[in-house]
Amino acid sequence: MPANNPSIAYSITIRAQYSNEAGMLGTISSAIGEAEGDIGAIDTVSSSRNTMIRDITVNARDVAHGEKIAKSVRAVKGVKVLNVSDPVFLKHLGGKIEVASRTSVKTRNDMSMVYTPGVGRVSMAIHHDPSALWTLTGKGNTVAIVTDGTAVLGLGDIGPGGAMPVMEGKAVLFKELADVDAWPVCLDTKDADEIISIVKAMSVGFGGINLEDISAPRCFYIEDRLRNELDIPVFHDDQHGTAVVATAGLLNALKITGKHMDEIKVVVNGVGAGGIACAKMLMAAGATNIIGVDTSGIVYRGRDNRGNKAKDDFAEISNPDNIEGDLARAMQGADVFLGLSAPNTVTPKMVSDMNDKPIVFAMANPDPEIWPEELKGIAGVMATGRSDYANQINNALCFPGMFRGALDVRATTINEEMKFAAAQAIAAGVPDSDLNEDYIIPGIFDLSVVRRVAKEVAAAAQKTGVARKKPNQVKSYSPPKARR
């Protein structure tokens, strides 16, 4: 297994004081290089005739590697390390989001209109016409990001407090990429019915519900109930966002390899929320031979899934030849591998046993099922969930535009047609003329993707009759201007 590449996610900033002599910075840089650190920036804090103080930001592989780099700098003769800080933690100090007013309150007249007594007239208007809530409050542009902290990233059940930074980060992406106001709702309960009850009770103030990091199979029950009992979109991003972006990447990967959706054999490793959703979406797109694999091996009809109804149901619609065995058996003669499981579960030999030009999406985070370096000359197309490799399968390509489009037409739900429209819109973000093995999916900061996804999702909602607004009532969406 290759070592992780140094990443800004594990960067450290070393404040070093040393004699202002020629060659000292080079000596420090060499020490960092010998420790396999990747220098990202060097900033001068202060400089005098005799003394230099600099902040040196270095990317590391993990926390232990960062400590090793700092130790190497401390060992340089004549260098005093004044401080070692973590830029990632600094980004989170005080939280990453805030409430901002859309109107000013600077005079008595402002107060009278924004709050009492004028606001009472607006409240009564909503009382007489509940649909006015969409135009006279922020409901029409606000999403609740709901979690119980039971399946956070690859960290598992770390609780609602531990989930909070992730939900705040998602709220930032909603705002920065699609100008959607989103707020974390971290619930200190694992009771599925209680979660449903809370979300239903608070839904009046939101135009959509983004379920996030809720463990399977509870997440299926919670989403199904809320979708049926609310008249606003409910979208479990771990399921459907993953499925949309993976499908988008696969549509383009198939073009490169010359394969066709209705002919391929797909192996999905990880039969949880994301894996099942990916499989179902690919089936809807035309795939007929999909095999799911979990820690107990291939999922097949008749297997004892220990009461997991989601896996029982999945067995009925997948694995058409009802084969049994382990992951290596499943991958023999496969065309596509979708990994939504755990690090280092796939070997080069398994990929070599796949069909010609195998497509490998190793999406486990933070470390993939197999590293791209291990598949050079073997994989036809390789993708991961990481930003430091080509072809990042990132949910942020989906959920901002998905909710932007749904909110723009005041959709009552997010249906399969809207999801597939989003997948096609994301895939179209890479023109056929630019498609290659290292470019099958657009970058998340390509704001034209958000605009395209929102437009196609809105159109699909109108076409399928789940939009409250007609086409001529919808303003064209423009991404927010970059903030400085």
VEXMI-670308 format. One line per 4 residues: number of its first residue (from 1); their letters; for each residue z negated, x, y of N, C-alpha, C. Coordinates in pm, whole numbers. Each point is the difference from the previous one (the first is absolute). Layout:
N
NUM> a> Z,X,Y,Z,X,Y,Z,X,Y; ...
// end
This chain:
484
1> mpan> 0,84,-119,0,-84,119,0,88,124; 97,-20,94,0,81,122,-114,-39,91; -42,96,81,-104,-30,98,57,-91,108; -85,-85,55,41,-85,110,49,86,116
5> npsi> 97,-48,73,38,67,123,-107,-24,106; -26,97,86,-92,-25,111,47,-119,82; -95,-81,44,33,-124,69,-89,-17,122; 53,-67,102,-79,-27,119,-118,-92,-31
9> aysi> 9,-75,-111,-110,-88,-39,-126,79,-33; 14,128,-32,-115,85,-29,-7,118,97; 51,-19,120,1,109,98,-140,27,53; -20,123,46,-123,38,68,39,71,129
13> tira> -88,-6,99,21,75,123,-113,102,13; 37,126,-2,-96,111,7,-4,52,144; -115,-6,63,-16,59,133,-51,143,-19; 85,97,28,-30,140,-27,-11,79,130
17> qysn> -103,81,8,-19,90,115,16,142,-49; 77,79,77,25,138,-42,39,83,121; 1,131,-17,36,91,108,145,-23,41; 23,0,129,136,-23,53,80,129,-13
21> eagm> 38,28,-124,74,121,-30,129,-35,-73; 102,81,25,127,-23,-68,-18,11,-151; 59,-93,-74,-2,4,-145,-107,-84,-65; -100,-43,79,-108,-78,-61,48,-135,-52
25> lgti> 84,-67,77,50,-131,-45,83,17,-127; 76,107,-6,79,25,-121,-87,24,-121; -111,70,20,-94,24,-111,-60,-130,-50; -39,-87,96,-57,-130,-38,105,-83,-75
29> ssai> 123,0,51,107,-76,-64,26,50,-142; -7,129,-18,21,56,-133,-109,-44,-96; -125,-5,51,-111,-44,-84,20,-145,-43; 48,-82,92,27,-141,-32,113,-11,-101
33> geae> 103,83,19,112,-1,-94,-41,45,-139; -87,101,-8,-47,47,-130,-82,-107,-72; -65,-87,80,-75,-112,-58,89,-121,-27; 132,17,22,101,-103,-25,-14,-119,93
37> gdig> -50,25,121,-4,-104,102,131,-5,77; 28,-114,59,124,-21,76,-38,-27,146; 23,98,86,-38,-14,141,88,-104,68; -65,-101,61,75,-105,68,5,18,150
41> aidt> -106,53,60,-3,18,145,-104,105,37; 27,70,108,-94,97,55,-13,-30,150; -120,-31,45,-24,-36,139,-105,92,61; 27,46,120,-95,85,71,-105,-86,68
45> vsss> -128,25,-31,-111,-72,62,-42,71,128; -19,133,-9,-32,81,118,41,143,-26; 27,69,109,45,138,-13,-56,81,116; -55,118,-32,-47,93,103,50,138,-35
49> rntm> -36,95,82,46,136,-26,-45,50,-138; -121,-40,-40,-56,55,-123,-2,-98,-118; -1,-129,30,-22,-97,-108,107,-109,-1; 41,-37,-120,95,-110,-20,-67,-105,-91
53> irdi> 11,-129,38,-44,-109,-87,119,-92,-24; 31,-20,-126,115,-85,-34,-39,-102,-106; 65,-118,8,-8,-101,-105,122,16,-89; -24,24,-127,109,18,-95,-6,-114,-100
57> tvna> 103,-86,3,5,-114,-92,82,39,-123; -62,-19,-116,61,46,-124,4,-116,-101; 114,-22,-61,12,-99,-107,-48,60,-131; -78,-81,-74,-54,44,-129,40,-98,-109
61> rdva> -26,38,-125,34,-87,-113,-107,-108,-23; -125,39,21,-111,-93,-20,-121,56,75; -114,-67,-13,-120,42,74,-42,140,-41; -2,28,-130,-42,131,-48,92,110,53
65> hgek> 130,-29,6,95,99,51,-26,27,148; -34,-104,76,-33,20,141,-120,90,18; -100,-18,-86,-119,86,7,36,145,-33; 91,18,-95,44,135,-37,72,67,117
69> iaks> 83,-75,71,73,55,114,-98,43,110; -96,-87,30,-99,33,103,-78,125,-38; -34,13,-128,-74,117,-47,83,127,18; 130,-10,-21,88,116,16,4,46,145
73> vrav> 1,-96,92,0,35,143,-132,64,39; -110,-54,-52,-131,57,31,-12,145,-49; 75,33,-104,-7,134,-58,78,104,80; 80,-44,97,78,94,80,-95,73,97
77> kgvk> 2,132,-4,-87,81,84,28,-26,148; -105,-27,74,13,-23,143,24,-144,39; 1,-89,-98,25,-143,27,-129,-79,-20; -33,-85,96,-113,-90,-12,53,-144,-1
81> vlnv> -24,-70,-108,42,-140,-9,-107,-86,68; 35,-58,114,-95,-80,77,-17,-140,-57; 108,-53,-59,-8,-137,-49,119,-26,-92; -22,-85,-100,109,-49,-84,-6,-152,5
85> sdpv> 106,-62,50,2,-147,12,111,-58,-87; -11,-128,-24,96,-72,-84,75,-100,87; 126,27,33,77,-89,88,11,-143,-52; -1,-16,-134,10,-134,-56,-124,-82,39
89> flkh> -118,59,-14,-122,-71,36,-6,-25,151; 49,95,78,0,-19,145,86,-120,40; 109,-23,-73,86,-115,28,-72,-133,-22; -102,1,-83,-68,-124,-37,-129,-24,79
93> lggk> -42,97,82,-124,-17,75,6,-124,89; -95,-90,-16,-2,-121,80,96,-107,-47; 68,24,-113,98,-96,-49,137,24,61; 102,-65,-56,138,24,42,63,-118,75
97> ieva> -73,-110,14,56,-117,67,-100,-54,101; 51,-83,92,-83,-65,101,65,-130,41; -77,-87,66,56,-122,57,44,29,143; 120,-40,35,51,17,136,38,-136,57
101> srts> -35,-26,125,33,-127,63,146,-5,41; 63,-115,-15,138,-18,43,8,-54,142; -113,-39,55,-3,-50,137,-123,58,69; 9,24,129,-110,61,74,-97,-107,53
105> vktr> -124,39,17,-101,-87,61,-65,80,112; 53,-18,121,-47,79,114,-55,-86,114; 22,-130,-7,-47,-88,107,-63,-125,-60; -66,-79,86,-57,-127,-44,110,-93,-52
109> ndms> 115,4,66,111,-85,-44,45,38,-141; 8,132,-24,35,46,-135,-100,-53,-102; -128,12,33,-105,-47,-91,13,-149,-26; 33,-73,101,11,-146,-15,115,-40,-89
113> mvyt> 104,80,-3,116,-32,-84,-13,56,-141; -51,124,-11,-11,64,-130,-117,-57,-80; -107,-29,70,-118,-54,-66,-37,-132,66; -126,-32,6,-40,-131,51,17,-9,153
117> pgvg> 45,-112,56,19,-128,-71,141,-24,-54; 98,82,46,139,-29,-35,30,1,-148; -70,88,-75,29,12,-142,-26,-130,-76; -89,-83,54,-28,-127,-66,122,-89,-12
121> rvsm> 86,4,101,123,-81,-5,90,47,-114; 5,131,-19,83,56,-107,-59,-38,-137; -131,7,-11,-65,-38,-126,30,-145,-35; -4,-88,97,29,-141,-26,146,-21,-35
125> aihh> 87,79,61,143,-11,-34,23,33,-147; -70,102,-49,10,36,-142,-63,-107,-87; -109,-57,49,-66,-108,-75,95,-118,-22; 77,-34,103,93,-112,-9,129,38,-73
129> dpsa> 38,125,7,122,46,-68,-29,134,-68; -48,-2,-125,-39,123,-70,110,105,-7; 127,-41,5,109,98,-6,2,90,123; -65,-45,109,-4,81,122,-83,126,-19
133> lwtl> -78,5,-107,-79,119,-29,90,123,-12; 123,-22,-49,93,112,-18,47,60,133; 8,-82,104,52,50,128,-108,28,103; -115,-66,-10,-103,13,102,-114,95,-40
137> tgkg> 12,62,-117,-95,103,-43,79,114,-65; -73,101,-46,65,114,-64,32,-21,-146; -24,-119,-53,22,-27,-143,139,44,-46; 101,-31,79,137,24,-42,39,146,-10
141> ntva> -90,91,42,33,142,-11,-115,79,-63; -83,-68,-78,-120,65,-53,-9,-14,-152; -32,111,-64,-12,5,-146,-139,51,-36; -62,-61,-100,-125,50,-56,30,90,-119
145> ivtd> -56,119,1,14,92,-114,-129,-11,-80; 8,-68,-113,-119,-38,-76,-15,86,-124; -122,55,-20,-28,80,-118,-144,-20,-44; -26,33,-126,-138,9,-47,-32,143,-41
149> gtav> 94,91,21,-24,142,-27,-9,37,-146; 60,-80,-89,-13,27,-143,112,87,-56; 106,23,77,111,82,-51,64,72,117; -75,88,63,44,67,123,81,125,-33
153> lglg> 128,-3,43,90,112,-25,-12,42,-148; -19,130,-24,-25,44,-137,-147,29,-23; -84,-53,89,-143,33,-3,-82,-99,-80; 57,-117,-30,-69,-100,-81,-92,-89,80
157> digp> -108,-44,-63,-95,-94,59,-100,77,85; 30,15,129,-89,75,90,-66,-93,101; 19,-130,-16,-70,-96,84,72,-31,130; -41,-110,66,67,-42,123,-17,97,116
161> ggam> -116,70,5,-18,99,106,95,117,-17; 13,48,-123,93,110,-26,144,-39,25; 30,-128,-15,137,-48,23,35,-12,148; -102,-7,84,23,-30,142,99,97,69
165> pvme> -12,133,-20,96,89,66,144,-25,-42; 19,-39,-126,136,-29,-48,53,-125,68; -83,-103,11,43,-124,64,28,23,149; -82,82,65,27,33,140,133,72,13
169> gkav> 26,94,-92,128,72,4,117,-94,-15; -16,-99,-86,108,-97,-18,20,-83,126; -111,-35,65,10,-75,125,75,80,106; -23,130,2,72,87,94,150,-7,-27
173> lfke> 39,8,-127,143,-5,-34,62,-135,36; -73,-109,-25,49,-131,41,34,-1,149; -91,53,80,19,-5,145,108,97,47; -9,124,-49,93,102,48,144,-24,-45
177> ladv> 18,-52,-120,135,-15,-54,61,-137,28; -83,-105,7,56,-135,11,-65,-84,109; -91,57,77,-69,-72,106,-71,-126,-51; -51,9,-122,-81,-107,-57,-147,37,15
181> dawp> -80,-92,52,-144,23,11,-63,-29,-135; -68,99,-55,-61,-16,-132,-145,47,6; -84,-63,-80,-141,35,4,-58,8,-141; -79,107,-28,-60,14,-132,-108,-106,-24
185> vcld> 3,-59,-117,-105,-92,-44,-48,52,-135; -108,78,3,-53,64,-121,-117,-83,-51; 15,-60,-115,-95,-98,-52,-94,63,-103; -129,-21,21,-101,58,-88,-31,-97,-115
189> tkda> 104,-30,-76,-14,-83,-119,115,29,-94; -27,-8,-129,106,16,-101,31,-133,-68; -64,-105,46,21,-132,-57,133,-57,50; 95,-16,-89,134,-41,40,0,-135,71
193> deii> -77,-95,-50,-4,-132,63,-65,7,138; -98,88,16,-63,15,131,98,63,100; 77,97,-47,102,61,87,101,-105,44; 44,-82,-93,95,-107,32,-59,-95,104
197> sivk> -125,-38,-20,-66,-92,92,-11,59,140; -38,127,9,-13,65,131,134,7,71; 103,43,-72,132,15,63,53,-136,47; -18,-101,-81,45,-134,41,-74,-46,126
201> amsv> -130,26,5,-79,-46,114,37,70,130; 42,125,-8,30,75,123,150,-1,34; 82,-58,-86,145,10,15,54,-67,126; -78,-89,61,48,-71,118,40,95,112
205> gfgg> -62,119,6,30,93,108,109,100,-29; 63,-12,-116,99,101,-40,132,-65,-39; 109,73,28,132,-48,-38,43,49,-137; -79,92,-58,32,52,-133,-120,72,-57
209> inle> -2,12,-133,-107,69,-71,61,112,-84; -41,123,27,42,115,-81,-117,40,-90; 11,-32,-128,-102,42,-97,24,147,-35; -107,75,-14,15,144,-15,-112,57,-87
213> disa> 38,87,-91,-96,79,-78,-104,-86,-71; 48,-107,-64,-84,-86,-84,43,24,-145; -94,25,-88,33,42,-136,65,-111,-81; 81,43,-95,62,-92,-97,-98,-22,-115
217> prcf> 3,-116,-67,92,-113,24,-49,-100,104; -116,26,65,-54,-94,98,98,-26,114; 75,105,37,92,-14,113,106,-108,-25; 42,-15,-126,102,-101,-31,-56,-141,26
221> yied> -120,-22,-49,-64,-131,16,-24,-31,148; -51,98,73,-29,-21,143,128,-32,76; 104,78,-23,124,-24,74,62,-135,-38; 4,-32,-127,60,-126,-43,-72,-119,64
225> rlrn> -132,3,-1,-77,-110,59,28,-12,149; -5,112,71,19,-4,145,143,-41,37; 98,47,-77,138,-40,27,18,-151,-14; -69,-57,-98,12,-144,-24,-81,-84,97
229> eldi> -106,57,56,-93,-80,78,6,25,151; 79,99,43,17,26,143,144,-27,41; 20,-28,128,136,-23,50,47,115,88; -54,120,-26,46,122,67,30,104,-109
233> pvfh> 80,102,32,36,100,-102,-123,75,-52; -6,14,-131,-101,81,-68,76,103,-82; -28,128,25,81,108,-57,-92,111,-48; -5,20,-132,-79,111,-55,88,123,-1
237> ddqh> -24,89,95,91,112,23,5,96,-118; -112,20,-68,0,91,-115,97,-48,-107; 19,-131,-9,99,-52,-93,140,3,63; 16,-83,100,135,-33,46,60,104,95
241> gtav> -84,63,82,52,107,84,52,114,-84; -77,37,-101,44,104,-93,130,-40,-69; 6,-124,-46,120,-47,-71,122,0,90; -17,-43,123,113,-7,93,57,139,27
245> vata> -88,97,29,48,134,36,55,72,-123; -65,-17,-114,53,62,-123,137,-57,-35; 16,-130,16,130,-62,-27,106,52,96; -37,14,127,95,54,99,45,139,-40
249> glln> -96,85,-37,37,136,-41,86,1,-125; -31,-89,-94,77,-4,-125,142,-50,24; 17,-96,90,136,-48,31,88,116,43; -56,89,81,79,115,45,12,108,-106
253> alki> -107,20,-79,6,101,-107,106,-38,-104; 14,-129,-27,101,-44,-95,141,31,50; 20,-12,131,132,34,57,31,147,-25; -99,86,19,22,144,-14,29,37,-146
257> tgkh> -72,-62,-92,15,36,-142,108,-80,-71; 58,-98,68,106,-79,-60,-49,-98,-105; -126,-36,6,-56,-94,-98,-9,-139,60; -21,-100,-87,-2,-139,46,-129,-68,-45
261> mdei> -52,-87,86,-130,-62,-23,-7,-74,-134; 108,-67,-37,-5,-81,-122,20,82,-127; 19,132,15,23,84,-117,-111,102,-25; -88,18,96,-97,109,-10,-123,-39,-83
265> kvvv> -63,102,-55,-130,-14,-64,-104,60,94; -100,-80,35,-101,41,97,-136,9,-69; -70,110,24,-138,16,-48,-93,-6,121; -95,-92,-6,-99,-14,106,-134,49,-55
269> ngvg> -47,113,51,-127,56,-48,-111,-42,96; -88,-87,-48,-105,-58,83,25,-149,13; -61,-79,-87,26,-144,-2,-114,-70,75; -14,37,125,-95,-65,90,74,-83,102
273> aggi> -62,-19,115,59,-86,103,138,49,42; 11,129,37,127,52,46,104,7,-110; -40,43,-119,95,14,-110,61,-132,-42; -83,-102,-14,51,-132,-40,91,-57,108
277> acak> -39,17,127,84,-51,109,135,70,5; 0,133,-20,126,74,-3,90,-50,-112; -59,-17,-118,78,-46,-114,60,-137,26; -79,-91,52,50,-135,26,111,-1,105
281> mlma> -14,85,101,103,1,103,130,59,-55; -10,102,-84,120,57,-60,66,-99,-96; -82,-79,-69,56,-105,-86,77,-101,84; -58,-37,114,67,-95,88,130,58,55
285> agat> 6,134,10,120,67,50,102,24,-110; -34,-32,-126,98,10,-107,-36,90,-115; -111,74,8,-39,87,-111,-47,-84,-119; 40,39,-119,-33,-79,-120,-83,77,-103
289> niig> -8,132,16,-72,81,-99,-107,82,71; -119,-57,14,-112,66,67,-117,9,-96; -55,118,-12,-113,24,-91,-119,47,82; -113,-67,-16,-123,39,68,-89,84,-89
293> vdts> -66,98,61,-90,88,-74,-130,14,79; -114,-11,-71,-129,24,64,-76,105,-80; -128,13,27,-78,105,-67,-11,-21,-150; 31,-120,-47,-4,-29,-144,137,11,-65
297> givy> 102,34,78,134,13,-54,92,-111,48; 108,-22,-73,101,-99,38,-59,-141,-11; 30,-82,99,-41,-140,-3,104,-77,-81; -45,-70,-104,93,-74,-85,-61,-135,-38
301> rgrd> 84,-90,-44,-46,-133,-39,-87,11,-126; -118,-61,5,-92,7,-111,-108,104,16; 9,85,105,-102,101,22,-128,-64,54; -112,52,-36,-129,-48,52,-24,61,137
305> nrgn> 15,-79,104,-21,47,137,-139,-31,52; -90,-31,-89,-142,-19,32,-22,-102,111; 69,-111,-11,-19,-109,95,72,15,132; 81,104,15,75,20,125,125,-88,-5
309> kakd> -11,-117,63,109,-98,-5,127,54,65; -17,80,106,118,54,68,83,85,-95; -66,79,-84,73,83,-96,56,-84,-115; -74,-103,-40,54,-92,-102,128,-63,49
313> dfae> -1,-48,125,118,-64,58,114,100,15; -34,123,41,102,102,18,68,33,-133; -78,5,-107,57,30,-132,105,-101,-40; -16,-124,44,94,-106,-37,136,13,70
317> isnp> 4,70,113,126,7,75,62,140,-1; -66,96,-63,49,138,0,21,50,-143; 42,128,-10,13,66,-130,78,-87,-99; 129,-23,27,78,-95,-81,5,35,-149
321> dnie> -7,128,-34,2,39,-142,-140,10,-59; -101,-28,84,-141,-1,-42,-40,129,-72; 40,114,60,-34,128,-61,-147,33,27; -57,85,-83,-137,44,15,-2,152,10
325> gdla> -113,54,48,-12,144,8,-59,45,132; 21,128,31,-59,55,122,107,16,108; -39,63,111,91,18,112,123,81,-39; -20,105,-78,113,83,-42,102,-82,-79
329> ramq> -49,-89,-85,90,-88,-76,75,-93,93; -68,-55,97,64,-94,93,110,67,80; -19,126,37,95,69,88,124,49,-71; 0,-1,-131,119,44,-72,117,-93,29
333> gadv> 109,57,53,119,-79,32,-13,-89,121; -105,21,81,-16,-80,122,87,57,112; 32,-85,95,77,43,117,-89,18,123; -108,-78,5,-86,-1,119,-146,8,-43
337> flgl> -76,84,68,-145,5,-17,-65,-38,132; -85,-102,-2,-79,-37,117,-146,28,-31; -60,93,72,-138,37,-24,-93,-62,103; -91,-83,-47,-104,-57,85,-132,16,-73
341> sapn> -27,124,-42,-110,21,-92,-93,111,46; 11,119,-59,-95,107,26,74,134,2; -59,101,62,66,131,10,25,65,-135; 111,71,-5,29,91,-111,-1,-68,-137
345> tvtp> 58,-119,-5,9,-73,-127,137,15,-65; 94,62,70,137,15,-50,32,149,-12; 75,36,-103,41,139,-21,152,12,20; 48,121,30,145,20,8,72,-41,-128
349> kmvs> -65,20,-115,62,-39,-128,25,-151,-4; -96,-80,48,19,-145,2,121,-38,85; 16,67,113,114,-32,87,130,48,-63; -4,113,-66,119,51,-70,46,-96,-107
353> dmnd> -94,-77,-58,34,-96,-105,58,-130,55; 2,-13,133,61,-118,61,152,15,-4; 71,-102,43,146,6,6,48,97,106; 129,23,3,60,91,98,-31,-48,143
357> kpiv> -22,94,89,-32,-27,141,-121,-95,13; -112,38,-57,-116,-89,6,-52,-17,142; -46,-120,30,-58,-32,130,-151,-5,-18; -72,85,73,-145,11,-17,-69,-30,133
361> fama> -73,-110,4,-83,-34,115,-146,20,-43; -55,116,30,-139,33,-35,-87,-30,121; -54,-122,5,-60,-51,122,-152,1,4; -64,59,-101,-146,11,4,-41,84,122
365> npdp> -108,-41,65,-49,71,117,-146,38,-19; -43,116,52,81,92,79,90,92,-83; -28,14,-129,80,88,-85,86,-82,-94; 128,33,-11,92,-81,-81,-16,23,-150
369> eiwp> 64,-86,-77,-2,13,-146,63,131,-46; 97,47,75,62,130,-25,53,51,134; -9,130,19,38,59,129,150,26,5; 61,-18,118,145,25,14,41,139,-45
373> eelk> -86,100,22,35,137,-40,22,11,-151; -64,-88,-76,12,6,-145,131,-60,-51; 69,-72,88,119,-73,-46,129,49,64; -5,118,61,123,55,57,103,21,-110
377> giag> 118,-53,19,105,12,-99,-11,-100,-114; -105,-83,2,-18,-99,-107,22,-142,53; -67,-34,110,9,-135,55,128,-18,81; 60,-118,-13,114,-32,85,-45,-35,139
381> vmat> -107,-78,11,-62,-35,129,-151,1,-21; -71,60,95,-146,10,-9,-61,-55,127; -104,-83,-15,-73,-52,116,-149,1,-31; -81,9,104,-146,-6,-16,-56,-90,109
385> grsd> -133,-10,4,-65,-74,108,-46,90,112; 35,129,-7,-50,99,96,97,24,113; -55,37,116,83,25,118,52,142,5; -52,88,-86,44,140,4,111,30,-99
389> yanq> 58,-104,-59,118,15,-87,105,-100,45; 125,26,-40,108,-93,31,-25,-133,-70; 56,-107,57,-2,-133,-63,-142,-55,-19; -69,-22,112,-134,-58,-9,9,-151,-12
393> inna> -56,-53,-110,-8,-145,-20,-128,-47,68; 13,-52,120,-116,-30,85,1,-147,39; -109,-70,-27,-9,-142,34,17,-28,148; -23,100,83,14,-20,144,144,-31,39
397> lcfp> 95,24,-91,138,-41,26,17,-151,-11; -96,-65,-65,13,-144,-26,-89,-87,86; -133,19,-9,-90,-103,52,11,-24,150; 27,100,87,12,-33,142,116,-95,28
401> gmfr> 117,32,-54,116,-86,20,-11,-132,-72; -63,1,-117,-18,-123,-76,-81,-102,80; -114,44,52,-83,-93,77,61,-29,137; 69,97,60,66,-26,127,100,-115,-15
405> gald> 81,7,-103,98,-105,-24,-63,-133,-34; -104,3,-84,-68,-124,-39,-68,-65,120; -64,80,84,-67,-55,120,101,-53,100; 112,68,12,101,-42,100,52,-140,-28
409> vrat> 6,-39,-127,50,-134,-32,-113,-93,-43; -126,49,13,-118,-77,-40,15,-49,-144; 29,93,-89,21,-34,-140,-129,-52,-63; 14,-92,-94,-115,-55,-70,-38,84,-121
413> tine> 90,87,-44,-26,85,-116,97,117,3; -18,94,-89,98,106,-24,49,-17,-143; 127,-37,-13,54,-31,-133,85,116,-53; 52,-19,-120,75,107,-67,126,37,77
417> emkf> 64,-100,60,122,26,77,-30,89,121; -113,-21,63,-38,82,115,-29,144,-44; -64,15,-115,-30,134,-50,129,76,-33; 94,-67,-68,123,70,-36,83,30,124
421> aaaq> -4,-90,99,69,27,126,-56,125,65; -133,18,-6,-63,120,55,44,124,-75; 7,-8,-133,43,115,-80,142,41,35; 88,-97,13,139,30,35,10,59,140
425> aiaa> -84,-50,92,3,51,137,-48,144,6; -103,32,-79,-50,138,-4,105,92,-61; 60,-43,-109,104,81,-64,116,26,95; 34,-100,81,111,15,94,-33,96,113
429> gvpd> -128,41,9,-39,98,102,59,137,-25; 51,22,-121,72,124,-32,146,-37,-23; 90,31,92,142,-33,-20,55,67,-126; 95,-65,-65,59,57,-121,55,140,23
433> sdln> 50,25,121,57,131,30,-105,110,3; -126,-37,19,-108,99,8,-81,10,-128; 25,-89,-95,-79,-1,-123,14,130,-77; -112,57,-43,2,113,-91,-132,4,-75
437> edyi> -13,91,-93,-118,4,-87,-130,13,78; 6,62,117,-121,21,80,-13,-99,116; 86,-101,3,-5,-97,109,44,-137,-51; -95,-69,-64,28,-134,-50,-78,-108,74
441> ipgi> -91,43,89,-88,-95,67,-21,48,143; 4,-89,99,-20,44,138,-145,41,26; -21,71,109,-135,41,38,-74,-115,69; -133,3,-7,-77,-112,54,4,-5,153
445> fdls> 37,108,66,5,-2,146,138,-36,53; 88,-39,-90,130,-55,42,-22,-146,35; -21,-29,129,-37,-136,41,114,-99,-18; 122,49,-23,108,-94,-29,-24,-69,-134
449> vvrr> -77,64,-89,-31,-61,-129,-88,-123,21; -103,13,84,-87,-114,29,81,-115,57; 87,31,94,82,-103,63,91,-68,-102; 61,80,-87,92,-54,-101,-76,-86,-102
453> vake> -115,49,-45,-80,-75,-98,-46,-131,61; -51,4,124,-47,-122,66,112,-103,12; 118,45,38,114,-90,17,39,-65,-132; 9,80,-106,45,-54,-128,-107,-88,-65
457> vaaa> -127,36,17,-109,-82,-53,-2,-135,71; 15,2,132,1,-125,77,117,-89,-43; 116,62,-19,118,-77,-41,-20,-61,-139; -61,78,-91,-24,-51,-135,-101,-114,2
461> aqkt> -100,10,87,-99,-108,12,66,-128,49; 88,13,97,71,-118,52,93,-59,-104; 69,87,-73,96,-46,-100,-70,-74,-114; -120,43,-33,-71,-60,-113,-97,-111,43
465> gvar> 0,-33,127,-76,-116,48,-149,20,17; -45,126,13,-143,22,19,-34,43,143; 98,-10,90,-22,37,140,-25,-124,84; -98,10,89,-27,-110,93,97,5,118
469> kkpn> 51,117,31,91,15,114,145,3,-47; 88,-57,79,142,5,-26,58,129,57; 119,41,-47,57,127,46,11,11,152; 38,-109,67,17,10,145,-131,3,77
473> qvks> -112,-11,-71,-130,6,64,-64,138,-13; 66,92,-69,-57,131,-28,62,105,91; -86,73,70,47,111,82,23,121,-89; 101,80,34,26,119,-80,-113,100,19
477> yspp> -41,60,-111,-114,91,3,43,139,45; -76,60,89,19,140,38,-129,75,-29; 9,116,-64,-122,76,-30,-74,36,128; -132,16,-5,-76,39,118,42,138,48
481> karr> -12,22,130,31,132,54,-105,100,-49; 46,121,-18,-92,103,-49,-114,20,100; -122,13,-55,-117,21,84,-28,148,10; -39,41,117,-30,143,22,-145,16,40
// end
